[in-house]
Amino acid sequence: RYEGREDFAVVMQPFFRNTLLPLNSNSEPDLSFFAVDCFHFSVRGYAEMAMALWNNMLEPVGEKQTYNNFTHDRSKLKCPSPEKRFLSTLRNSGFRSSAPNLEKTEPSVPYWAVIVAAVAGVLVGSL
């Protein structure tokens, strides 16, 4: 939808796709990355996710890291370089030409499946 635009881009940032639960020195889940509810991230967890997202935005499309190693190390932050001064997009990563692809494609999931999943989720959640 935005491929033909010169002033806007949407890029998937896969830094969380293959992430494993962080472990402490006893090989148990490191709860310092999670809030009291053990579901949401703590400040430390959000800091790790923010660093991984920032690094992903600077990596070229096709070379993006798909995991987070939870090292809590600020030195792993990437910086823009004189050669790559901008956030990576399909266009500046060399994956797409400047000509937009205007072909109509079918959605991968039928609209009714989303509605059925939402209703089923509400029902299961209420039980």
Stockholm file with secondary structure:
# STOCKHOLM 1.0

chainA/1-127         RYEGREDFAVVMQPFFRNTLLPLNSNSEPDLSFFAVDCFHFSVRGYAEMAMALWNNMLEPVGEKQTYNNFTHDRSKLKCPSPEKRFLSTLRNSGFRSSAPNLEKTEPSVPYWAVIVAAVAGVLVGSL
#=GR chainA/1-127 SS CCTTCSSCCCCCCCTTTTCCCCBCTTSSBCGGGBCTTSSSBCHHHHHHHHHHHHHHHHSCTTSCCCCCCCCCCGGGCCCCCSSCCSCCCTTTTTSSCSSCCCCCCCCSSCHHHHHHHHHHHHHHHHC
#=GC SS_cons         CCTTCSSCCCCCCCTTTTCCCCBCTTSSBCGGGBCTTSSSBCHHHHHHHHHHHHHHHHSCTTSCCCCCCCCCCGGGCCCCCSSCCSCCCTTTTTSSCSSCCCCCCCCSSCHHHHHHHHHHHHHHHHC
//
